[in-house]
């Protein structure tokens, strides 16, 4: 009988020796892109070239910045995992209409200060796209205020209207605004290119949750808590919008499905997901109602990002069989 | 099992009690077959060897029998070099309570004691035996002699618990599912912790492996006989056999055999690691074994189906544990199959018998691919706990490149012990036993679901194993 020889080279490693080959980090990022597809389509349908140019610029600058940073750090180029592209798309979709240097600066800050300084993908504390956006919002307060959305004399009629949230901010106290829900649902209102169409956001968000590329608890708890908070504010006469309007306006849904669900900057435990989403939902409404800003999703996400290590620690699940007996 | 499945969807345990809702996969998917919560479903690859009947391996020219084949104390050799031994003769005795004697698996002449490295990396002394001309258990008849013939399923009540335990001990019986815990210790009665259920584990949840499946299909009678005897030994009110629904043929044969005795059968929804005793008890009985505790803390004893068959043989036919069924399978093997082999046969001989390795074979694993140990040498002998040899081709192996953790939480979603594997791995890397304990590292059963599912291909369970030692 032939003597079997060991394969050369033999591989020896600890178990498990097999892996789920369909799930990779790259695949998760591609899922986010697929989930964003309906949002992109609606953005282009509503805002035409404005959306394409702004997004293209952000994606390009994000990917170039990531490559340059990797080169400076002497690391292999990580553009293959598409995470920089995802940051660029989300940033481009969330910025108001702005001069080219604003989008560029926001992208550079998102990648460098939002991600690379912490050690790159997986190590950042704050959502990179929101870091970039917050930086330019504070730096160009005049250009990017509520008036940034209104382009007087634009050929596209929708760009000459105020955003629903600006209308709410400027409304007199105690006034109730009854707006038609349908344009909000479809996305026929002014705003950042990614945030206006609730329909597209729900469609893409549902895909993400079903693919388990996003934790479903976060959007669910964010919407539930936001709804309750907005309803309370409405009954107290603090805001002219009902809770349904609040959920459909601004970047509430965009934030719920695509910004808050960034796995790196959200908790890992199921209970942590609930608290994290609920915190963003409540803070968003609080900022909308009480601060000088018409919109609050960005700051709410950044604030809750900071609580993630604590949330993880407070929501350690009880293992099956209970904690080990003290020895 | 007339009480299963329950028509309104909620899973009920075999005792008719409603199972905790955590035993359901998801509140949205109603399932009538019980299983445990979370876990993974790796590609099974059982088709490679599942349809190949058990074959008797021709007597190898030499076996090397390690003196430690169980969880517990090492045995003391009773034979000298050049001594002639008969098949079934005790060659090493157990000198401690938690230990099991070891018997000659072939007839022949003992050689000088040597050392072997077991798959888990432990070096132990071993007795080599060179085969004699005449062998009592050789040829295709051996299988029939061990497992075939008539098993008096209806008339087992006359056996006393003490006699069953003594037979198990004298036969050197240990758990054949992998952990190799001495069976007579498991069967011991404990006044403070009465046992009400004997649970027979026919899940064989490791991918690829088919040895238990084949045994259940071909020889269900000794398995049921062993289950009844074990149940009598521990004083269990109920004997329950659990089989996963990916083995329909085994379910059929086992159901027929179980009908002859007072034994229940439960069909579980296939998932890994259902064969882990904590998961199995959760799925089939609906009880939660406390961390750091044993099944007997919740009134259950779990036994593997092949152990039960060996117990029946030991009690009813007085045969010591000298042979076992081993799957030789995987994409790197030319002719996958299931072999009845004498303990101590080198893996080399098994692989030779199955046509040798394919060119793309890269890793030889003792056991299955989820928890088995990879080998650096084929000289390693089969022990009582060897359930199979899985040879993986390079297409089946987990990719080696690692990307950073993006905290996606997949490991948390699949962990059958409800742990946070990524944090445990982090605590290990940070050399922080305090953090590891806070995240309940001691509860980890090392099943490998986390490392299997991780999109970043991080060696999670591999790190956690290190961390468990660190946090002790």
Interface residues (C-beta under 8 A of the other chain):
Chain A: X1 X2 X3 X4 X5 X6 X7 X10 X11 X12 X13 X14 X15 X16 X17 X18 X19 X20 X21 X23 X24 X25 X27 X28 X81 X83 X120 X121 X122 X123 X212 X213 X215 X263 X264 X266 X268 X269 X270 X312 X313 X316 X317 X318 X319 X320 X321 X322 X323 X324 X325
Chain B: X40 X42 X43 X207 X278 X282 X288 X289 X290 X291 X292 X293 X332 X348 X351 X352 X353 X356 X357 X361 X362 X363 X364 X365 X369 X370 X371 X372 X373 X374 X375 X376 X377 X378 X390 X392 X396 X397 X398 X399 X403 X404 X405 X406 X407 X408 X409 X410 X412 X413 X416 X417 X418 X419 X420 X422 X423 X437 X438 X439 X440 X442 X443 X448 X451 X452 X453 X454 X455 X456 X457 X459 X461 X462 X465
